[in-house]
């Protein structure tokens, strides 16, 4: 009977010990599981952390982004015009190339290589029209010589060719600026939306420039051209543009006669036998009179280079 209370005391202590350990184990198991996998409530906070929220200077400013987009647009549009913005068109008997180039003053420049260039104050806009005369088509020139009556309709033909070339240049320029600005915007931003925004802005700027050209167009600028190169002596040789317009019939007849003489001279020289000089032959160029004409020195230099003149 004395041992019975001891057994009861031991059983009670054992139950108390088991009851004290069991809640601790139940409490630790969820904590170990939670330590292995991050809590879902903490994940969005970590992902949504933005350093710019703590420092406002890290945020991109709207003006800086707009200036960057404008710079990319202008540069891309200029590259597009430079690469794929030109068109080749036949104007009368001449083969020409037309292109639009960025400019601060606008106007039109006609390059007649190697004689020089003509500059016309045709408009005031951030675009300049460049016209390069590549060559004179001998077939169409011969047709004018054989049929001088066609010179009467040459003015209408040239006007029609210029109109057709201008429309083609406008369409080509729109495609060029959109393509160039979009391609450069995609390369810089790597986002299609920003690239398309650059292309749309380029098209808007080109349209606004076209409106400025239309508003400031001056058709009388052809009467007061500025010459450069060998063409600077053209007014003293053929007269100024106003006299050409007033005496167009006279110049028309003289032009037909000049084209006829040049064509006949070309045909005569093409039938001559090829000259094969002796290596010891000395070539002499005789000049009777220069009349202090500055254009004569360029002609003499060209003759010396072409015929390998030994003595002048």
C-alpha positions in Angstrom: 0.0 0.0 0.0 2.9 2.3 0.6 4.1 1.9 -3.0 0.8 2.7 -4.6 1.0 6.5 -3.9 4.5 6.5 -5.4 3.2 4.9 -8.6 0.4 7.4 -8.9 2.9 10.3 -8.3 5.2 9.0 -11.1 2.3 8.6 -13.6 1.1 12.1 -12.9 4.6 13.5 -13.4 5.0 11.6 -16.6 1.7 12.9 -18.0 2.7 16.5 -17.0 6.0 16.1 -18.8 4.3 14.8 -21.9 1.7 17.6 -21.9 4.5 20.2 -21.6 6.6 18.9 -24.5 3.7 18.3 -27.0 2.6 22.0 -27.5 6.2 23.0 -28.1 6.5 20.4 -30.9 3.2 21.5 -32.4 4.4 25.1 -32.3 7.8 24.4 -33.9 6.6 22.4 -36.8 4.8 25.2 -38.5 7.7 27.5 -37.9 10.1 25.1 -39.6 7.8 24.8 -42.5 7.4 28.5 -42.8 11.2 29.0 -42.8 11.6 26.7 -45.7 9.1 28.5 -48.0 8.7 32.4 -47.9 5.5 33.7 -46.7 3.1 34.9 -49.5 2.6 38.2 -47.7 6.2 39.2 -47.8 6.9 38.3 -51.5 4.9 41.2 -53.1 6.6 43.7 -50.8 10.0 42.6 -51.9 9.1 42.6 -55.6 7.5 46.0 -55.4 10.5 47.7 -53.9 11.6 50.6 -56.1 14.8 52.6 -55.2 13.4 55.6 -57.1 10.7 55.8 -54.4 13.3 56.7 -51.8 15.3 59.0 -54.1 13.2 61.2 -56.5 16.4 62.2 -58.5 16.6 58.7 -59.9 13.3 59.0 -61.7 13.6 60.0 -65.5 12.3 63.5 -66.1 9.6 64.0 -68.8 11.5 66.8 -70.5 14.7 64.7 -70.7 12.7 61.8 -72.2 11.0 64.1 -74.7 14.3 65.6 -75.7 15.8 62.2 -76.2 12.9 61.0 -78.3 13.1 64.2 -80.5 16.9 63.7 -81.0 16.4 60.1 -82.0 13.6 61.1 -84.4 15.5 63.8 -86.1 18.7 61.7 -86.4 16.8 58.7 -87.7 14.8 60.8 -90.2 18.0 62.4 -91.5 19.7 59.0 -92.0 16.6 57.7 -93.8 16.6 60.7 -96.2 20.3 60.3 -96.8 20.1 56.5 -97.5 16.8 55.9 -99.3 15.4 59.4 -99.8 16.4 60.3 -103.4 14.6 59.6 -106.6 15.9 59.5 -110.2 13.8 61.3 -112.8 14.2 62.4 -116.4 13.5 66.2 -116.9 13.4 66.9 -120.6 16.6 65.6 -122.2 18.4 65.4 -118.8 18.7 62.7 -116.2 18.5 64.1 -112.7 18.4 63.0 -109.1 16.2 64.8 -106.6 16.6 64.6 -102.8 15.5 66.5 -99.6 18.2 67.6 -97.2 17.9 69.3 -93.8 18.7 73.0 -93.9 18.3 76.1 -91.8 17.4 78.4 -94.7 15.6 76.1 -97.2 15.7 76.9 -100.9 16.6 74.9 -104.0 20.1 73.9 -105.2 20.7 72.7 -108.8 24.1 71.0 -109.2 25.4 71.0 -112.8 28.7 69.1 -112.5 31.3 70.1 -113.4 30.1 73.6 -114.4 28.9 74.6 -111.0 25.5 75.1 -109.3 22.5 77.4 -109.2 20.8 78.4 -105.9 17.2 79.6 -105.8 15.4 81.1 -102.8 12.3 79.1 -103.6 11.0 78.6 -100.0 11.9 79.1 -96.3 11.7 75.8 -94.4 14.0 73.3 -92.6 14.3 71.3 -95.9 16.3 72.0 -99.0 15.6 70.5 -102.4 18.8 69.3 -104.1 18.7 68.5 -107.8 21.8 66.9 -109.4 22.0 66.9 -113.2 23.7 63.6 -113.9 24.0 63.6 -117.7 22.4 64.7 -120.9 20.7 61.9 -122.7 22.1 61.7 -126.3 19.0 60.0 -127.7 16.5 62.6 -126.4 19.0 65.4 -127.4 19.2 64.0 -130.9 15.4 63.9 -131.1 15.3 67.6 -130.3 17.9 68.3 -133.0 16.0 66.2 -135.6 12.7 67.8 -134.7 13.3 71.4 -133.7 9.5 72.0 -133.4 9.5 69.9 -130.2 11.3 72.8 -128.5 8.0 74.7 -128.4 6.5 72.0 -126.1 9.7 71.5 -124.1 8.6 73.9 -121.4 5.4 72.0 -120.8 7.3 68.7 -120.8 9.8 69.9 -118.3 7.0 71.3 -116.0 5.2 67.9 -116.2 8.4 66.0 -115.4 9.2 68.3 -112.5 5.7 67.8 -111.0 5.9 64.1 -111.4 9.3 64.0 -109.8 8.2 66.2 -106.9 5.3 63.9 -106.1 7.5 60.9 -106.2 10.1 62.6 -104.0 7.4 63.5 -101.4 6.2 59.9 -101.2 9.7 58.5 -101.1 10.7 61.0 -98.4 7.7 60.1 -96.2 8.7 56.4 -96.3 12.4 57.3 -95.7 11.8 59.4 -92.6 9.4 56.9 -91.0 11.7 53.9 -91.8 14.8 55.7 -90.5 13.2 57.1 -87.3 11.4 53.8 -86.5 14.6 51.7 -87.0 16.8 54.0 -84.9 14.1 54.2 -82.2 13.9 50.4 -82.0 17.6 50.1 -81.8 17.9 52.7 -79.0 14.8 52.0 -76.9 14.2 48.3 -77.7 10.5 48.9 -77.3 8.0 48.8 -80.3 5.8 51.5 -78.8 8.7 54.0 -78.5 9.9 53.1 -82.0 6.5 53.7 -83.5 6.2 57.0 -81.6 9.5 58.1 -83.2 8.3 57.2 -86.7 5.0 59.0 -86.1 6.8 62.1 -84.9 9.1 62.0 -87.9 6.2 61.9 -90.3 4.6 64.8 -88.4 7.7 66.9 -88.6 8.0 66.2 -92.4 4.4 67.1 -92.9 4.8 70.4 -91.0 7.9 71.2 -93.1 5.9 70.5 -96.3 3.3 73.0 -95.0 6.0 75.6 -94.5 7.3 75.0 -98.0 3.8 75.5 -99.4 3.2 78.6 -97.4 6.5 80.3 -98.3 6.7 79.1 -102.0 8.2 81.8 -104.2 7.9 81.0 -108.0 9.7 84.2 -109.0 12.9 83.0 -107.4 13.8 81.4 -110.8 14.3 85.0 -112.1 17.0 85.8 -109.6 19.3 82.7 -109.3 22.7 82.7 -107.6 25.5 81.1 -109.7 28.6 79.4 -108.4 31.6 77.8 -110.2 32.0 78.2 -113.9 28.3 79.2 -114.1 29.1 82.4 -112.3 30.0 83.9 -115.7 26.7 82.7 -117.3 24.8 86.0 -116.9 27.6 87.8 -118.9 27.5 85.2 -121.6 23.8 84.5 -122.1 22.2 87.3 -120.1 20.3 87.3 -116.9 17.2 85.2 -116.2 14.8 88.1 -116.8 16.1 88.7 -120.3 15.9 85.0 -121.0 12.3 85.0 -120.0 11.4 88.1 -122.0 13.4 86.9 -125.1 12.6 83.3 -124.8 11.8 82.9 -128.6 15.3 84.2 -129.5 17.0 81.9 -127.0 14.9 79.0 -128.2 16.2 79.4 -131.8 19.8 79.9 -130.6 19.5 76.8 -128.4 18.3 74.7 -131.3 21.2 76.0 -133.5 23.7 75.3 -130.7 22.5 71.8 -130.1 22.6 71.1 -133.8 26.1 72.3 -134.2 27.4 70.4 -131.2 25.7 67.2 -132.4 27.2 67.6 -135.9 30.6 68.2 -134.4 30.3 65.1 -132.3 29.3 63.0 -135.3 32.3 64.3 -137.3 34.8 63.6 -134.6 33.5 60.1 -133.9 34.3 59.1 -137.5 37.9 60.3 -137.3 40.6 57.6 -137.1 42.2 57.0 -133.7 45.4 59.0 -133.3 48.4 57.0 -131.9 51.3 59.5 -131.4 54.9 58.7 -131.2 56.2 58.6 -127.5 58.8 61.3 -128.4 56.1 63.7 -129.8 55.9 67.0 -128.1 52.4 68.4 -127.7 52.0 72.2 -127.8 48.9 74.2 -126.9 48.6 77.6 -128.5 46.4 80.2 -126.9 45.8 83.4 -128.9 44.1 85.5 -126.3 42.6 85.0 -122.9 40.9 88.5 -122.5 41.5 88.2 -118.7 38.7 85.7 -118.5 39.0 83.8 -115.2 37.1 80.8 -116.7 39.8 80.3 -119.3 42.3 79.0 -116.7 40.0 76.1 -115.8 39.5 75.3 -119.5 43.3 75.4 -120.1 43.9 73.1 -117.1 41.3 70.7 -118.4 42.9 70.6 -121.9 46.4 70.1 -120.5 45.2 67.2 -118.4 43.1 65.6 -121.2 45.6 65.8 -124.0 48.8 65.7 -121.9 50.2 68.9 -123.3 53.9 69.4 -122.9 54.2 73.2 -123.7 51.7 76.0 -123.6 
